[in-house]
Amino acid sequence: MPYKCFEDLPIWQLARKQHRQVLEITTREGLIKDFRLKDQIKGSSGSVMDNIAEGFGRGGNKEFINFLTIARGSNDEARSQMYQVFDRGYIQDEELDKFVEDSKSLSNQLSSFILYLQNTEFKGAKFTKH
């Protein structure tokens, strides 16, 4: 079943869930005043879902793959920043472990989707006759 909009993509839904988790964490005492780290992790986690959406909107697999690769990098960046959040004492072990697990799962799913797009005969919506 082809996806009609980026909101239908399971990887975008996971990225959005992860971003909401980051938003919740960044409102906590301590981190709310750690402006640089708070802004960095909000930016990188938001970038994951935004790049998935932008790539989808481009309508071609090559461009989509490029944006998915950027999204995967932003996901890794957000995971690294979450370690900083943990190291500064803003979250506990369990919350870090859950975020890392979800982030690695998303990264694997992004990689699998990239591989699929690289190997499919369908080259993107913009190449179909309307």
N, C-alpha and C positions, 0 to 999 in steps of 0.2 A: 504494500500500500504506500504510494508516494505521499509525502508530507505536503500539506497545502500551505502551512505557515510555520515559522520558526518555533512558535509556542507549542506545536505538536511534537517537536523533537524531544525524546527522553533526555538527551544530553543537555539541552537548554533547561529543561525542568530541574535536573539535578544541579546545574550551575546556579539557577535561581534559588533553590533550597539552600545551597551552600552560602550564597550571598546574604540571604536572610539570617542565617546563623551568625555570620560575621557582623551584620548590623546589630543584632541583639547583644553580642559580646562587646561591641564598641560603645555601648551605652552604659557600661558598668563603671562604678567608681574606680578611679585610678586611670584606667585606659581612656576614659572620656577626656582626661586632661593631658594624655600623652598624644598630642596633636599629630605629630609627624607619623608615628606608627599607626595610629587610628586612621589617618587619611590614606596611608600607603595600602593597608590591608583592605580598606573599603574600595579603593581604586582598583587594585589587582583582582579582587573577587568579582567586582562588577564588570571588569573587562572580560572575564571569561564568558559570561552570558551575552554581553554586547558583541563580542567578536563572532560568536556562534550565529547570532541574529544577522549581523552585517554580512557574513559569508553566505548565509542562506539567501539573503536578499540580492546578492550579486547574480544569481541565476546560472552560474557555471561551475563545474566541478573544480577546475584548476584554482579559481579564486576562492571557492569554498574551502578547499584543502589548505590554502595559504592562511585563511582566517582561523580555521580549526587548529592549525599549528600554533598560531599566536595565542589562541585561547588556552591551549595546553601549556604553553609557557607561562601565561598569567596564572593558571591554576597552580603550577609549581611554585611560582612566586608567592602566591597567597599562602600556600602550605608552609613555605619557609618563614614567612612573616608570622604565621600562627605559632611557630616554635619560639619566635621572639616574644610574642604575647605570653606564652607559657613561662619562658625564662625570666620574664619580668614579674611573674607572680599574679597575672591577671586571670588565669584559668588554671584548673586542676588537671591532673593526669588523664582522667576519664574523658574530659572534654577534648583535650588535645588528641588522644587516641582515636576518638570518634571522628574528629575533623580529618585527621591524617588518613584514616581508613576510607572515608567518603571521597577525599581528594584523590587518593590513589585509584579508587574505583572509577571516578570521573576521567582521570587521565587515561586509564586503560580503555574506557569506552570511546574517548576521543580518538585514540590511536586506532582502534578497531574500525571506527567510522571512516577515518582517513584512508585506511587500507581498502575498505570497501569502495570508496569513491575512486581510488586510484585504479581499481580493477573492474569497474562496471562499464558496460557498453554505453549506458546512458551518460551523456556529457553535461547535462544540466538543462533546466527549463528554458533558458534563453536560446537554446539550439533546437527547440521543437517548433514545428509549424503550428501556428494558431489558427 
